[in-house]
Structures are given as structure tokens and as C-alpha cells.
Amino acid sequence: MTGSSYEERFRQLGLRIAYFRKLRGYTQETFCEKMDISISYYSQIEAAGCYKPISLKTLYKIAEALDVEPYKLLMTE
């Protein structure tokens, strides 16, 4: 898999996380407070042009905070 393919997957992951966060009614700030992570780190995850890789631990933490199964964050349409 090429680097650009991974970048697109991370971009899609960030978009899915943002979708579920907004669906739950959280702002980035309130969501970061709930998760106890910095907003600068989290905003890079959601930023469309940033391609911020995240650990599985972070993925599970986000999924739990959003009350969604982790696989739903990884799905692409």
C-alpha cells in the first residue's frame, strides 16, 4: 500500500470521527475535555489535510467516548 493510500485512510478516519462527534452533539473542545486529551492533538486527527495517525488505544478511547463500535470509525463508504 502506498503512502498516499494510508493518508486517504487517515483522512477518512478523521472525517468519520468528526461525523460521530457532531452527531452526539459535542464540540471539539467539549469532546476533548470528556476524553482528557489536548485539543491541538485531537484537531489534527479530524483535520482533512493533516493525516494524523492514531494508536489503537486512542481509537478505542474515541470509540468508547462516542458510544460507537471501533469498526464503524474505520469503515469507508
Protein Blocks (a to p, Z undefined) as FASTA:
>chain_A
ZZklmmmmmmmmmmmmmmmmmmnopafklmmmmnopafklmmmmmpmklopacdfklmmm
mmmmnopafklmmpcZZ
